[in-house]
Amino acid sequence: MDSGIGLLAATAAVRRLRPDADLVLSLDPDGMPWGPRTPEDLTERALAVAEAAAAHRPDALIVGCNTATVHALTALRARLEPALPVIGTVPAIKPAAAGGGPVAIWATPATTGSPYQRGLIENFAEGVKVTEVPCWGLAEAVERADETAIDAAVAAAAELTPDDVTTVVLGCTHYELVAERIRAAVQRPGLPPLVLHGSAGAVAAQTLRRIGARPGPGATPLGSVTVLLSGREGALPAAALTYEEGRLLTAATPVR
């Protein structure tokens, strides 16, 4: 679940681990974007989207959105667990800091400097140089698949990223869809290859662990995809198909 196509990164990671898994993608086009909403309003939207997905009786629910994880994870777990395991998406600050840095965390302006993100830095990146980079308009540009706006937003964030950064944390699930464009913008000549840390792979692996399933990347790719748009069954937004992660899902037939 997510407000928009940021959930594609985790969805594709699950698909690669278990191509036989049936997937339910619950988006909220009527309420997006969630970022500018109050925590209370965002939580209400997230609960509605989660309950629409839960009606399909899944084995687990992935909150494929950093902002929703920050504000709504506690409420989602209180509403749905233990019957339905709920897996949140946390920026990969801990593994990024383990590399020694310097580290930049690219995140939405609402998350940058937030107590939540600062807490993760204090807990997992002590002694490592960390720069928080607000990425104005990047998530929205990725959501629209607006190439010009993506390039402009990536370039602006790269300008705010120190030249000595060796590692970038992608602190918004939308950013994982344009990871290589971010790498190209931040990589400095003469420095070792930039390390990017997203969350999708770890989230997918944790989901399988929570439901007692094992990876099976060689399974027959018969898993189906159901798309819910603010609770109504529909199709993936056209913008999703401009990304590899979205195209990976289109071969499946929706569940009816």
N, C-alpha and C positions, 0 to 999 in steps of 0.2 A: 504494500500500500504506500501511496504517496499522493501529493497534490497533483503531480504530473509525471513526466517521463523520466524523472530522476531514478525511479525504481528499475529502469532497464538494466542498470549495471549489476545489481544483485540478482535480478531475474535471469540474466544471461549466464551469470556465474553458477546459479543452480542448474540451469539447462545443461551447461557443459559437464557438471558433475553427475547429473542424473537426467539424461535425455528422455527417459521414460516417465518422468514426473509430470503429472497434470498440474498446470499452473493457473491461478486466478490472479489477475492484475486489477487492483481496485484503485482507480484514479478519481480525482475530484475536480473536473473542469468547471463545475458550477461555483466552486469556492476558491479556486487558485487565483493568485499565489497565496500560500499560507504565511510566508515570511512576515509581511506587514501586519498580520492579525495580532490581536492581544493573545496572551497565552491561554486565556479561558476560551476565546472564540476558536482558536486553532485546535484546542483539545476537543471541543464539541464537534468540529468538522472531522477530525481524525477518528473519533469514536464512531461517527456515522459511516465513514468509509470502511473502517475495520469491521463493523457489524455487517455491512453489505457483503464483505468477503467471507465472514464467518458463517453466513447463511449457506455457503457452499460446502460447509463441513470440511475445511482443510485440516491437515495434520499439524500445521504451524503457520504463524503469521509473521512475516518480515516487515518491519517498519523501515521501508527503503528511503528514509529521509532523515537527515541529521536534525533539522529543526523540529520535526515531529517527535523525534527521540528525546530531544532536550525537554520539550514542554509537555508531551502527552504520554510518554512511556509508562509512567506510574499509573495513570488513569486507565490506560489500555490493559495493563496487566491486572489491575484490580477488577476490571470488568470481565476479562476473558480467561485468565488463568485460574485454576490449573488445567481446565479442560482443553484450552488451546494455548500452547506455548507461544510467547511473543518475543521476538528477537529484534533488538534495536540496532541502530547503526551509529557507531562511535568513531570519530576521527582517529586515524591510526597514528596517534602521537607517540604512544609507547614504543612500537617497533621503529619508528622514524628516529626517535631520540637515541635508541640503542646503537645506532650507527655513528653517533658522536657529533653529527651536525657539521656546520650550522644548518638549521632547519627553518623553512618558511611554511606557515600554515595558511593556505589559501582557503578562505571561507566567505560566506555571505556577510555583508556589513552588519546584519543583526547578530550573527554569531561571533564575529570578530570582537575581541575585548570583553565578551560576556563572562559572567562568573563561572558558567559551565566550562567554557574553553580554558579560562585561566586556571581553573581547578585541575583540569587534565594536564596542563603544562607544569603546574607545581608538583603534581603527584608523580609524573612520569618523565619529566625532562629536566630534572634538577642538574645544574651544572652545564647544560647545553644551551648554546646561543639559539634563541627562537625568535623569529619575527612573525607577527600576525599581519597578514595581508588581506585587506578588504577587497573583494572582487565585485565592484559595482556593475550590476546589470548582466553579469556572466550567466547566472542560472536562467534568467529570463530569456537571454539570447539563445542559449542551448535549447530551452523549451520550444522556442519558435523555429529552431534550426535556421536562424538568421546569420548567414555566413559573415556578412560585413560587421554586424554587431558583435559576433563572437570574436572576430579578429581584433576589434577595437577594445573589447573588455579584457581579453587576454594580454594585449600589449600594455594596457594601462596597469594591470596588476603586475606584469613583469617589471615595469618601471619602478614599482614599489618594493621589489624583491632585491635584497642586497646581492652584490656581485659574487660574494664568497659562498653563497648558499650551495650546499651539496645535495640537499634532500628537500622535497616539497611534499607536504601532506595535502591531499585533496579532501578538504573538509566539507564538501557538499557533493552529494551523489551525482548531481548533474555534471560536475566537472570531470568525472571519470569517463564520460562519453567523448570528451575532447582532450584526453590525457596527452596524446602525442603532440597536439598543437601547443599545449602548455609546456611540454618538454622542449620543443623547438624554440619557444620564446624565451625560456629561462636559461637554457644551456649556454655557458660562457666558453669562448674559445680557449683552448689550452688547459681546461679543467677536466677532471674525470667525468664520465657520463653521469648525468643527473639521475638521482634515485627518486622515483615517485611512489608514494604510498596511498593507495585507495583502501576502501573498506569492503568492497563487494566479495572478494574471495574469502575473507575471514568470516563474513556474515553467512555466506552460503555453507561453509564448512561447519560453523556453529549450529546452523539450522539442522543439518543432517545429524549432528551429535545429539541435539535436543530431542529428536524423534527416534533415535536409535537406528538410523539408517546409515548405510555405508556408501561411499562414492562408487559409482558404476559408470564411468564415462563411455564404456563400450556397449552400454545397453542399447537395445533397439530404440531409435528415436521416434517413439509413438506418442509421447506426452502431448496432451492437448493444452490449449490456451483459451481461457475465458477472460474477456475484458469487461470491466464494470466502470461506467462513467457516471460518477455521483449516484451509484446504485443501479443504474440502468445498463443492461447488457448492450454492448456496442463493439466498436473496432478500435484498434490502436490509432492514435492521432497520426496523421500523415507525416508529421515531423519526425516521429519515432523511426520511420523507415529510412531516414537519411543516415542513421547510425548503424554500425555493424551489429550492435546489441539488439536493436529492434528487428533488423532483417533476420536474425537468427531465429526469431519466434514465429515468423510469418508462414512457415511451411506447415504448421500444425493447424488442425481443424478445431474451431471453438466448440466447447462443450455446450450442449443444449439440454 
